[in-house]
């Protein structure tokens, strides 16, 4: 199992207009779904700069912010304080979550657990299962083998599903796990799978178009 590594949030600008400061599209659906189910204990697993923590905190959830990066936790704290919100904060490794069994009602984990190898991803999934209440839900994303990163011949391989990102930026030398549909089904065989969606996202940057594929997985214990 490879060593867990987080993003280098120190080099990410604190721009209120960036995607890292604005909730993902699906988070609004999950917010309304989980509110209607009277869920309260929300874990932002890999909280980054806090975009989902702030959204759920403003809507009455008891928020637990977790990240391996002290920089991420520090900046989330600052933002929450400016909004008058009080959260629970933990810096740690997702391979061993510091929460009691059956303590969480809902978990959002976007572009996080893929930052490990196959054994690491399996371990994190077992930890997610452990901390979820019966009937609790989790929404997470996983890198797809259709995306460009998996096809980079120059990136070192850890196992048949994992490569080390060699692109300069906040993910430099961070392991990336990639999956296909059958492997997704196998990874979550202990859960009820609500949905599996394969999404290609296009990003425009200075006239250059790049795309990436991810699996969006919605599961229930």
C-alpha positions in Angstrom: 0.0 0.0 0.0 1.4 3.4 -1.0 1.9 6.3 1.4 -1.1 8.6 1.5 -0.4 12.0 0.0 -2.6 15.1 -0.1 -2.9 18.0 -2.5 -0.5 20.9 -2.2 -3.2 23.4 -1.3 -0.5 25.9 -0.5 -0.1 26.6 -4.2 -3.9 26.9 -4.9 -5.1 30.5 -4.8 -7.9 31.4 -2.4 -10.1 32.8 -5.2 -13.8 32.9 -4.4 -14.6 32.3 -8.1 -12.5 29.1 -8.4 -14.1 25.7 -8.5 -12.4 24.9 -5.2 -14.6 27.5 -3.5 -17.9 26.7 -5.2 -19.9 23.5 -4.5 -20.1 20.8 -7.2 -23.4 20.5 -9.1 -24.4 17.2 -7.5 -23.9 18.5 -3.9 -27.1 20.6 -4.2 -29.1 17.5 -5.0 -27.5 15.6 -2.2 -28.1 18.4 0.2 -31.9 18.4 -0.5 -32.0 14.6 -0.6 -30.3 14.2 2.8 -32.2 17.0 4.4 -35.5 15.3 3.4 -34.2 12.1 5.0 -33.5 14.0 8.3 -29.8 13.2 8.1 -27.6 15.4 10.3 -24.1 14.0 10.7 -22.2 15.0 7.6 -18.6 14.0 6.8 -16.8 16.0 4.2 -14.1 13.4 3.5 -11.2 15.2 1.9 -12.7 18.7 2.5 -10.1 20.7 0.6 -10.9 24.4 1.0 -14.3 23.7 2.5 -16.7 24.3 -0.4 -19.0 21.4 0.6 -18.5 21.9 4.4 -19.8 25.5 4.1 -22.8 24.5 2.0 -23.9 21.8 4.4 -23.1 23.8 7.4 -25.2 26.7 6.2 -28.1 24.3 5.9 -28.2 22.9 9.4 -25.9 19.8 9.2 -23.4 18.9 11.9 -20.3 19.0 9.7 -17.1 16.9 10.2 -14.2 18.2 8.1 -11.5 15.7 7.3 -8.3 16.1 5.2 -4.7 14.9 5.2 -3.6 18.5 4.5 -3.1 20.8 7.4 -3.3 23.7 5.0 -6.7 22.6 3.8 -8.1 22.3 7.3 -6.6 25.7 8.3 -8.2 27.5 5.3 -11.5 25.7 5.9 -11.5 26.9 9.5 -10.8 30.5 8.4 -13.7 30.4 5.9 -16.1 28.8 8.4 -15.2 31.3 11.1 -15.9 34.2 8.7 -19.4 32.7 8.1 -20.1 32.2 11.8 -20.1 28.4 11.5 -18.7 25.8 13.9 -17.4 22.5 12.6 -15.5 19.5 13.8 -12.0 19.3 12.3 -9.6 16.5 11.9 -6.3 16.2 10.0 -5.5 12.6 9.3 -5.1 9.7 6.9 -8.3 8.4 5.2 -6.9 4.9 5.5 -7.9 5.0 9.2 -10.8 7.4 9.9 -10.9 8.7 13.5 -14.7 8.2 13.9 -16.8 5.7 15.8 -18.6 2.9 14.1 -22.0 3.9 12.7 -21.5 7.6 13.5 -22.2 9.2 10.2 -25.5 9.8 8.3 -24.0 10.9 5.0 -20.6 11.3 3.4 -19.5 13.3 0.4 -16.1 12.3 -1.0 -15.3 14.0 -4.3 -12.1 13.3 -6.1 -10.4 12.0 -2.9 -10.2 8.3 -2.4 -8.6 7.8 -5.8 -5.5 9.3 -4.3 -4.2 5.9 -3.3 -3.5 2.5 -4.8 -5.9 -0.5 -5.2 -5.3 -1.8 -1.6 -5.6 1.7 -0.3 -8.9 2.4 -2.0 -10.2 -1.0 -0.7 -9.2 0.0 2.8 -10.9 3.5 2.6 -14.1 1.9 1.3 -14.1 -0.5 4.3 -13.6 2.5 6.6 -16.5 4.3 5.0 -18.7 1.3 5.5 -17.6 1.1 9.2 -18.5 4.7 10.0 -21.8 4.9 8.2 -25.0 4.3 10.1 -27.4 1.6 8.8 -29.3 3.3 6.0 -26.7 6.1 5.6 -25.5 7.2 2.2 -22.2 8.1 0.6 -21.5 9.9 -2.7 -18.0 9.6 -4.1 -16.1 9.8 -7.3 -13.3 7.6 -8.8 -11.0 8.2 -11.7 -11.9 6.2 -14.8 -9.5 4.2 -16.9 -10.9 6.1 -19.9 -9.3 9.3 -18.7 -6.0 10.7 -20.0 -4.0 10.1 -16.8 -4.3 6.4 -17.0 -3.0 6.4 -20.5 0.2 8.3 -19.6 3.1 5.9 -20.5 5.6 8.1 -18.7 3.8 7.9 -15.3 5.1 5.2 -13.0 2.7 2.3 -12.3 2.1 1.1 -8.7 -0.3 -1.7 -9.7 -2.6 -2.5 -12.6 -5.0 0.3 -11.6 -2.7 2.9 -10.2 -0.2 5.5 -11.5 1.8 8.3 -9.9 0.8 11.7 -11.3 3.8 13.4 -12.8 2.0 16.6 -14.0 3.3 19.7 -12.3 0.8 21.2 -10.0 -1.0 20.4 -6.7 -1.3 16.7 -7.5 2.4 16.2 -8.5 3.6 12.7 -7.4 0.2 11.9 -5.8 -0.9 8.3 -6.6 -4.0 8.1 -8.8 -6.3 5.0 -8.8 -8.4 4.3 -11.9 -11.3 2.0 -12.4 -13.8 0.5 -14.8 -17.4 -0.4 -14.4 -16.9 -4.0 -13.3 -14.3 -3.0 -10.7 -16.7 -0.3 -9.3 -19.3 -3.0 -8.9 -16.8 -5.3 -7.1 -15.5 -2.5 -4.8 -18.9 -1.7 -3.5 -20.4 -5.2 -3.3 -21.2 -4.8 0.4 -23.3 -1.7 -0.3 -26.6 -1.1 -2.0 -25.6 0.8 -5.2 -28.1 3.6 -5.8 -26.4 4.8 -9.0 -23.2 4.7 -11.0 -22.7 7.5 -13.6 -19.7 7.7 -16.0 -19.1 11.4 -16.7 -16.7 13.2 -19.1 -15.9 16.7 -18.0 -14.4 19.3 -20.4 -12.2 22.0 -19.0 -11.2 25.1 -21.0 -7.9 26.8 -20.2 -6.4 29.6 -22.3 -8.0 28.2 -25.4 -7.0 24.7 -24.8 -9.7 22.0 -24.2 -8.9 19.1 -21.8 -11.3 16.4 -20.6 -11.3 13.8 -17.9 -13.6 10.8 -17.1 -14.9 10.0 -13.6 -17.3 7.5 -12.1 -19.8 9.1 -9.8 -21.0 6.4 -7.3 -23.9 6.9 -4.9 -24.2 4.1 -2.3 -26.2 3.2 0.7 -25.3 1.0 3.7 
